[in-house]
Amino acid sequence: MKTIFDIREMGIILHQEEIGHNYYFGERNKVWISGVLENEFKYSHTIREKNFYKNRIRTLSKGGQEYFVPIIVSGNKLKAKGKKNVKGKFVEVAGEFRSHNFQDEYGKGHLMLFVFPKHINICDTEEKLQEGINLNIAYLEGTICKVPTHRITPLSRKRITDIFVAVDRSYNASDYIPTIVWNIGSIYAKKSLEIGSEVRVLGSIQNRMYFKRTSPDSDEGEYKEAYELSAMWIEKK
């Protein structure tokens, strides 16, 4: 397994901290995403008389796989950058990967996942980005809060372990991040992790579609979209 000191070679986050941008990130939650804005910013919600707006960033993996990363940005940050006519523009954000529990109109609970930028840079051209296009890096330190689930994918036969990582914020709140650990890391997670294990995780944020049946014995249902952290490296603290 890689050690914590190897992330200097795997990402850009420590570089940002070295050049004095450590206020972009939380102590245990660090994210840097760059890509293209999917839409115009749309109103999301208001908290304490502050408006927040949502969008998604389209990124490409090294293998050409397309991912969409949701972001929620404060109106104050967008005023300085201009929030109109941004669809298709290049963007990079630095901040934290967060979660929010909410209930729908039927009283059913849902977990909403998004990146909360503390820094946002919107550009007309790719060359104006500080760190280049299609970066997708997240680093978390947290605690396993559900029993890890190990499985093998039916088509590719890859080993996967699903974990939930609870990441404390700097004040009295936590974010709950679903995480997929692959292959060798999956075996390590299966053997070494349990509820209460403290871990460090480095990976990328990804989205995927899945079909949710109305009941276990029914063929009816609907397609839903899930967001999660795809871990490329994990270790116990």
C-alpha positions as CSV (number, residue, x, y, z in Angstrom):
1,M,0.0,0.0,0.0
2,K,1.1,3.5,-0.7
3,T,1.9,5.7,2.3
4,I,0.6,9.2,3.1
5,F,3.9,10.7,1.8
6,D,3.3,9.4,-1.7
7,I,0.4,11.7,-2.4
8,R,2.9,14.5,-3.3
9,E,3.4,12.5,-6.5
10,M,-0.3,11.7,-7.0
11,G,-2.0,15.1,-6.8
12,I,-1.9,18.8,-6.8
13,I,-3.4,19.4,-3.4
14,L,-0.2,19.5,-1.4
15,H,1.3,21.8,-4.1
16,Q,-1.6,24.3,-3.4
17,E,-0.9,24.2,0.3
18,E,2.8,24.7,-0.2
19,I,2.2,27.9,-2.2
20,G,0.0,29.4,0.6
21,H,-3.4,28.2,-0.5
22,N,-4.1,26.0,2.5
23,Y,-7.2,28.1,3.4
24,Y,-8.9,26.5,0.4
25,F,-9.2,23.2,2.2
26,G,-10.3,21.7,5.5
27,E,-7.8,19.9,7.7
28,R,-9.3,16.5,6.8
29,N,-11.1,17.2,3.6
30,K,-9.3,18.5,0.5
31,V,-10.6,18.6,-3.1
32,W,-9.4,20.0,-6.4
33,I,-11.6,19.7,-9.5
34,S,-11.2,21.2,-13.0
35,G,-13.1,20.8,-16.1
36,V,-16.0,22.4,-18.0
37,L,-19.2,23.8,-16.5
38,E,-22.2,21.8,-17.6
39,N,-24.9,24.5,-17.3
40,E,-25.6,28.0,-16.0
41,F,-25.7,28.3,-12.3
42,K,-29.1,27.6,-10.8
43,Y,-30.5,28.6,-7.4
44,S,-30.1,25.8,-4.8
45,H,-31.1,27.1,-1.4
46,T,-30.7,29.9,1.2
47,I,-29.1,29.6,4.6
48,R,-28.9,32.5,7.0
49,E,-29.9,35.0,4.3
50,K,-27.1,33.7,2.0
51,N,-28.0,32.3,-1.4
52,F,-26.2,29.3,-2.8
53,Y,-26.1,28.1,-6.5
54,K,-25.5,24.7,-8.0
55,N,-23.9,23.4,-11.2
56,R,-21.8,20.4,-12.3
57,I,-18.3,20.2,-13.6
58,R,-17.6,17.8,-16.5
59,T,-14.2,16.1,-16.2
60,L,-12.5,13.3,-18.2
61,S,-10.4,10.5,-16.7
62,K,-7.0,9.6,-18.2
63,G,-8.9,6.7,-19.9
64,G,-11.4,9.1,-21.5
65,Q,-14.3,8.3,-19.1
66,E,-16.6,11.2,-18.6
67,Y,-17.6,12.2,-15.0
68,F,-19.8,14.9,-13.7
69,V,-19.0,16.5,-10.3
70,P,-21.8,18.5,-8.5
71,I,-20.8,21.8,-6.9
72,I,-22.7,24.2,-4.7
73,V,-21.2,27.7,-4.5
74,S,-22.1,30.7,-2.4
75,G,-23.6,33.7,-4.2
76,N,-20.9,36.0,-2.8
77,K,-18.2,34.0,-4.6
78,L,-20.1,34.1,-7.8
79,K,-20.7,37.8,-7.7
80,A,-17.0,38.4,-7.9
81,K,-16.7,35.9,-10.8
82,G,-19.9,36.6,-12.7
83,K,-22.5,33.8,-12.7
84,K,-24.1,34.3,-16.1
85,N,-23.2,32.9,-19.5
86,V,-20.8,30.3,-17.9
87,K,-22.1,27.1,-19.6
88,G,-19.2,25.5,-21.4
89,K,-16.6,27.6,-19.8
90,F,-13.5,26.2,-18.1
91,V,-13.5,26.1,-14.4
92,E,-11.4,24.9,-11.4
93,V,-12.5,24.7,-7.8
94,A,-10.8,23.9,-4.5
95,G,-12.7,23.1,-1.4
96,E,-14.3,20.1,0.4
97,F,-16.4,17.1,-0.5
98,R,-19.6,17.4,1.6
99,S,-22.8,15.6,2.2
100,H,-26.3,16.8,3.3
101,N,-29.2,14.7,4.5
102,F,-32.7,15.9,3.4
103,Q,-36.2,14.5,3.1
104,D,-38.2,14.5,-0.1
105,E,-41.9,15.3,-0.4
106,Y,-42.8,11.8,0.7
107,G,-40.7,12.0,3.8
108,K,-38.0,9.7,2.5
109,G,-34.4,10.5,3.5
110,H,-31.7,11.1,0.9
111,L,-28.0,11.8,1.0
112,M,-26.9,14.7,-1.3
113,L,-23.2,14.8,-2.2
114,F,-21.4,17.9,-3.6
115,V,-18.2,19.8,-3.7
116,F,-18.3,23.0,-1.7
117,P,-15.7,25.4,-3.3
118,K,-13.7,27.8,-1.1
119,H,-12.0,28.9,-4.4
120,I,-13.4,29.1,-7.9
121,N,-11.7,30.2,-11.1
122,I,-13.9,30.5,-14.3
123,C,-12.0,31.0,-17.5
124,D,-12.8,31.5,-21.2
125,T,-9.8,29.3,-22.3
126,E,-8.1,26.2,-20.9
127,E,-4.8,28.0,-20.8
128,K,-6.0,30.4,-18.1
129,L,-6.6,27.6,-15.6
130,Q,-4.0,27.6,-12.8
131,E,-3.5,23.8,-12.8
132,G,-4.7,22.5,-16.1
133,I,-7.8,20.7,-17.3
134,N,-9.5,17.5,-16.0
135,L,-8.0,17.3,-12.5
136,N,-10.2,15.3,-10.1
137,I,-8.5,14.7,-6.8
138,A,-10.0,14.3,-3.3
139,Y,-8.2,13.5,0.0
140,L,-10.1,12.6,3.1
141,E,-9.3,11.6,6.7
142,G,-12.2,10.1,8.6
143,T,-13.7,7.1,10.4
144,I,-15.5,4.1,8.9
145,C,-19.1,4.4,10.0
146,K,-20.7,1.3,8.4
147,V,-19.7,-2.3,8.0
148,P,-17.5,-2.6,4.8
149,T,-19.2,-4.6,2.1
150,H,-17.1,-6.7,-0.3
151,R,-18.3,-7.8,-3.7
152,I,-17.2,-8.8,-7.2
153,T,-18.6,-7.0,-10.2
154,P,-20.6,-9.4,-12.5
155,L,-19.1,-8.3,-15.8
156,S,-15.5,-7.3,-15.2
157,R,-15.0,-9.6,-12.2
158,K,-13.2,-6.8,-10.3
159,R,-13.1,-6.9,-6.5
160,I,-14.8,-4.0,-4.8
161,T,-15.3,-3.0,-1.2
162,D,-17.9,-0.3,-0.4
163,I,-17.2,1.8,2.7
164,F,-18.7,4.9,4.3
165,V,-16.3,7.5,5.6
166,A,-17.4,10.0,8.2
167,V,-15.3,13.2,7.9
168,D,-15.4,15.8,10.7
169,R,-15.6,19.4,9.8
170,S,-13.9,22.2,11.8
171,Y,-17.2,22.8,13.7
172,N,-19.8,20.5,15.1
173,A,-20.8,18.6,11.9
174,S,-19.6,15.7,9.8
175,D,-19.8,14.7,6.1
176,Y,-20.6,11.1,5.2
177,I,-18.9,10.0,2.0
178,P,-19.7,6.7,0.2
179,T,-16.4,5.3,-1.2
180,I,-15.5,2.4,-3.5
181,V,-12.1,0.7,-3.0
182,W,-10.9,-1.4,-5.9
183,N,-8.8,-4.5,-6.5
184,I,-5.8,-4.8,-4.1
185,G,-7.1,-1.9,-2.1
186,S,-10.4,-3.7,-1.9
187,I,-8.7,-6.8,-0.3
188,Y,-6.9,-4.6,2.1
189,A,-10.1,-2.8,3.1
190,K,-11.9,-6.2,3.5
191,K,-9.3,-7.6,5.8
192,S,-8.2,-4.5,7.8
193,L,-11.2,-2.1,8.1
194,E,-14.2,-2.2,10.4
195,I,-16.6,0.3,12.0
196,G,-14.4,2.8,13.9
197,S,-11.3,2.4,11.8
198,E,-9.6,5.7,11.2
199,V,-8.4,6.0,7.5
200,R,-6.8,8.2,5.0
201,V,-8.2,8.0,1.5
202,L,-7.1,9.5,-1.9
203,G,-9.2,9.2,-5.0
204,S,-11.5,10.9,-7.5
205,I,-15.2,11.9,-7.4
206,Q,-17.3,10.0,-9.9
207,N,-21.0,9.7,-10.8
208,R,-22.8,6.6,-12.1
209,M,-26.3,5.6,-13.0
210,Y,-28.1,2.6,-11.4
211,F,-31.5,1.0,-11.6
212,K,-33.5,0.9,-8.4
213,R,-36.4,-1.6,-8.3
214,T,-39.6,-0.6,-6.6
215,S,-39.4,-3.9,-4.7
216,P,-36.9,-6.9,-4.7
217,D,-39.2,-9.1,-6.7
218,S,-40.3,-6.4,-9.2
219,D,-39.0,-5.6,-12.7
220,E,-40.3,-2.0,-12.3
221,G,-38.2,0.8,-11.0
222,E,-36.3,3.9,-12.1
223,Y,-32.8,4.9,-13.0
224,K,-31.0,7.1,-10.4
225,E,-27.7,8.8,-10.2
226,A,-25.1,8.3,-7.5
227,Y,-22.0,10.2,-6.6
228,E,-19.1,8.6,-4.6
229,L,-15.4,8.7,-4.1
230,S,-13.4,6.2,-6.2
231,A,-10.4,5.4,-4.0
232,M,-7.0,4.9,-5.7
233,W,-5.3,4.6,-2.3
234,I,-6.3,3.9,1.3
235,E,-4.6,3.3,4.6
236,K,-5.3,3.2,8.3
237,K,-4.2,6.2,10.3
